């Protein structure tokens, strides 16, 4: 872990979406220095599945050694942003650091994304970041520290990252384009940078998205908090950078990244928008370089391989699995041994079979029979299949991700 140096003592850090998750982690790291933290977030009453409010976050910040100012802010509302900035300046005398963390996500394709959801992502991610920055800039210009940090990805134009969730990508890249433009516009006055994790980060929102068990494939929020803190140590001349958390912490001398893992030694989910080398990930996926080292262990599915897979799944069903999953999955498989199949993990003790399910499917997954067998036997990660376009998903994305846990349980038997 990156030690605190006291560099933010007495500084005012304005953070959007700071009531939980990554935003709160950055707030607590600053609070340990004795910083003033403005919690600009919507949550005033705890969500049943997302714990934490601006008031509980304020208590934690004060307990960690900082001063807190909780402000009700929906970043879609320009007046609420202005009011919070005015309150911050009135209470603390200025603003030294702005963290644009508030974000909305929907990993759905163009036809599956309602206009209301498109508007939410554009207005929270891009417009909210732009307006909050605009409101804070007059005060940041007067600061000796003067940092804007957006939690957004590098501008990677590989079509892979647009194909399955075009609206979300546009909205997140809007935040990154604010970095590109404002870094140049305010060069010498304000450092403007982006920070993005190399791997999935475990938050309450991630639990909602990925279901229980996903945390073992994630890192803790601490890695983002440490990386953000490292950026705040940099001078104003450090600007226009798209920083990856692991890279900057390596520069700080950190070598053991297991300290950030929820389950050290467990494989981690790579985050979106990152290629190992530009434009190569999709080629690696298509050329099957993510296979086991010995290709002969991965034969094409013989006739009946899908039926055999479903038989093993059926034998593994239990009331506990059905109770935990509560979803009906439909599979549209192309190629030999293909057709329509279903997996009912919602009704009675669960069921599998060929043809359409008796009940409305919550999720429809389309892929080849080859990829289907590989996914259930652990040789192809659903995340990678989805990102590379080999798997298309219609319906409830959270329930689709839940299925990944069940697949991992099948691996030993397939």
N, C-alpha and C positions, 0 to 999 in steps of 0.2 A: 504494500500500500504506500501511496505517496504521502510523506509526512507534511503536516501543516507548518508553515513558516511564519504566520502572523501577517503576511503581506496584505490581507484584506481587512485588517483591523480598522474599524471606523469608516470603511467604504460602504456605499449603498449599492446593493445588487438587486435589480428588478427582474423577476423571473415569471414568465407566463406558464400556466399549467403546473404550478409548484405545489399543489395540494397532495400529490402522491408521485410515486415512480421516479423517473429520471430527474424531473424538475425539483422534487423535494430532496433528492440525494445531493444535487448540486447546492441547494440551499443550505443543507446541514453541513456540507464541507466548508462553505463560506462562513457559516455561523461559528464553527470551531475556531476561526481566526478572530471572532468578535465583530463580524460584519453586520450591517443593517440589511435585512432582507425584506423586500416587498413581494408578498405572495399574491400575484395577480391571477386569480383562477375563478372558475364558476361555482365550485362545489361548496355550498353552505350547509347541506344536509347529506349525511353519508349515503352513498349508493349501496344497495344490498350486496352487489358483487364487487364493488370498487371502494374499499375502505379509505377513509381520509377526507378531511375538509380543510378549508383555508384556516380554520380555527385550531384544529388538532395539529396541523403543520406548524402554525405559529407557536404553539406550546412546545413542540419538539425543538424548534429553532432557538427559543429562549433557553430551554434546558441545555442546549449544546453550547451556549455562551454568546449567542447573537441577540440582536434586537429585531423584532418582527412587526411588520405592518400588513395584516391581512386585508386585501381589497377584493370586492366582488367584481370580477372582470370577465366578460365574454368578449374575446378579441374581435368578434364580428361587430361589436358596438363601439364606434369611435368615441362617443361621449364617455362611456365607462373607462376606456383607456385613458382619456384626458383627465378624468377625475382622479384616477389612481396615480397618475404621474404628478398631478398637483399636490395630492396628499403626501406623496413620497418626498417631494421637494420641500414642502412645508414642515414635515416632521424631521427629516434628516439633512436638509440643506442642499441636496443635489442628487445626481445619479451618476455612478461611476462605471457600472457594468449592466448591460442588458442581455438576458438570455431568452431568446425566442424558442420556447420549448413546446408550447401548446400546438396540438396537431390532431387531425381527424384522419381516419383510415378506413378504406373499403377496398379489399382486394378482389374486385369484381370487374368483369370485362364490360365493354361498351354497352351491349344490349341488356346486361344484367344490373347496370348501375342507374337507379332512379335519379331524376333531375335534382330532387331534394338533397340526395347524398352528394351529387356532383357539386352543388352550391355550397354545401357544408364544408367539403374539403377545400374548395377554392377560397372560400371566405375565411376559414380558420387558418389554413396553412399559408397561403400566399398573401392574401389581403391583410390578414391579422398581423403577420410578421412585418409587412410593409408599414402599416399604420402605427404599430407599437414602436417601431424603429423611428419613424417620423416624429412621433410625440416625444421620444427620449433624446433625440440627437441634439437639440439646443442645449441640454444640460450635460450630455456626454462631452460636448465640445469644450466645456469648462473644466473637465476632470483631468487629472494627471494620469489616471489609469486608462480610461476611455476605451472600453471593449464592447463590441456587439458580438454575441455568439449565437448562431442559428443551429438548431439540431436538425441538420439536413444533409443529404448525400452529395458526393461528387457528381458533377454533371456528366454522366456516362451515357452517351447516345447510342449504345448498343440496343438495337430493337428488342432484344430479349427482355429488357426492363420496361418496355411499353406494351408489349403484346397482350399480357393477361390482365393488366390493371392500369389502363391508359390514363384515366382521370386522376387516380392517386399519384401516379408518377408526375404528371403535369403539375399537380398541386405542390408536391414536395420539391420539385425542381424549381418552382416559383420562389421558394424560400432560398434555394441555392443561388438563383439569379439575383436575388437581393444582395447576397454576399458579393457576387461578381461586380455588380454596379456600384454599390455603396462603398466598397473597399477602395475603388478608384476615385469615386466622388469625394470621399472624405480622407484621402491619403494624407498622412502627416498629422491628422487631427484625431481620428478614431480608428482603432484596429477593428476590422470586420472579418470574421472567419466563420467557417462551418465545422461542425464536429459530427462524426457518424461512427457507429460501432462496427467492428469487424464481424462480430457474431450477434446472434439474437440476445437480447437483454431480458432478464426475468423481472416482470412487473405484474401487478394485478390485472392490467389490461391484456398482457400476454397470456395469462391464465384463462381469461375469457375467450381470447382468440384461439388458443391452442389446446385448451382443456387441461385437466390435471395430468401431471407426468411430464409436461413439456419443459418444466424448469430444469430437468437434468441435462437438457441440451443447450442451456443458456448460461451466460455470465451474469453476475450480480450488477446492480446499478452503480456500485462503487467504482467500477472501472471508468464509467462516463464521468462521474464526479471528479475523480482524480485527473482525468484527461482535461476536463474543463478548467480545473484549478491550475494545471500546468500551462494552459493557454493564457490565463489571466496574469501569469507571472511574466509573460513576454512583453516587450516594449510595443509602442504604437506602430512601429515599423514592421511588426509581424502582422501582415494583413493580406486579405485575399486568398487565404489558404483553405483547402478542403482537407481537414485533418481526420485521420483514422485513429481511434482511441489507442489501439495497441502500438501503433507506430510512434506516437509522441511519447508514450510511457517507456518505450524502449530507449528513446533518446534521453529520458530521465534516469536511465540506469536500471530500470526494472527488468528482471530476467525471468522470474518465476510468475507466470500468469495463471497458474493453478489457484493462487490465492483469490482470484476473481471468479473462479468457476463455482457454480452451485454444487456440482458433483465433480470434483477434480478427477481428471483422467477420462471422463465421459466425452464421446464425440459431440462437437458443438454445431449448431445450425448456423451456416454462414448468413450474414445479413444481405438484404436486397441491395441492388445497385453497384455491387463490387465485383469486378473481374480480377482474377489473379494477375492476369496481364490483359491489357485492353483487347476486347473482341475475341478472346480465346475460349471463354467458358462454354459458350454455346457450341463451338466446334468440338470441344472435349466431350460434351454430352452426346452430340450426334455421332462422334466416332467411338463412343463407348469406352472412353478412357477412365470412366469412373467405375468400371467393372472390377471384379476380383482380379488378382494378379494372374491367375490361371484361367484363361477363357474357356477351357474345356469343361470347367465346373458350371458353366452357364449355357447349356444347350437350348436350342429353340424349344418351345413347349411342344411336347408330343401330343398327339390326339388324346383328348381327355384330361390334359393337364389342368385346365380351368375347373373342370368338374371335380377333379381330385383335390384341388385347392379349396373349393367350397365345401367338400366333404370334411376336410380337416378343420375348416372354420366352424362348421356345424357341430362337430364333435367337441369343440372348445367352448361353445356357447354356455352361458350360465345366467342365472337371474341377476347376479351382481353386475355382469357386463352390460346386460340390457338396461338395468336401472341406471348405471353410470353413463351410458351413451345416449339413449333416448333419441334414436334417429333411424330413418329408413333410407338405405342407400340403393341406388340403381346403377348398374354398370352397363355401358354400351361398348362392347368389345369388338374390335375389327380383326380380321385375319382368321387363320385356322382355329377351329374350336371356339369361335366368337359368338356373337349374338347378344341378347339382353339377359342379364342376370340380376338378382337382387339379394340384399342382406338386410333383414329386418331386425334391428336392435332396439325396437320400441315397444312392440306388442307381445304380450304373454311371455314365453320363455325365449323368444327370438326364433328366427327362421331364415333359411337360405333356399335358393332354387333358381331355375331358369325361367325366363319370361318376366313380365312386369309384376311388381309387388301388388298384393291385395289392397294395400293402403298407399296413399299419396307419398311419393318419394320426397324426402327433404333435400337430398343431394343426388345429382346425376353426374357420374364420372365417365368420361369417354377416353379410351386408350386402346392400344393393341393388346392382344392376348399375351404376347411376349412380355410386354411391360407390366401387365397385371400380375403375372406369376412372379416376376422379379420383385415387384413391390411387396407382395405378401411374403416373399422369402427373404426380404431384407437386402436384396442385391441392387435395388434402385430406390433411393429416397424419394417419397412423394413430393417433398419440397423441390428437389432438383427436377423431377419429372414435370411438375407444374411450371416452374420458372423457364424451362426449356421448350415448353409447348407440347411435350409428349403426352401430357395429361391435361384435359380441359374439364372444368368444374362448373356446374350450374346449380344454383341454390344456396344453401346456408354454408358459408365458408368456414365458420367456427366448427360446425359439425363435421365438415370435411377433414379439418385438421385433427379432430378428435379421433378419427379413424386411424391416424398414424400410430397412436399408442397401441391400438388393437393389433395392427400389423406387426409391430415390434414383438408382441407376445407370441405371434404365430411363427416368427423366424426360426425358432429352435425345432419346430415340428415340420417345416417344409423343406 
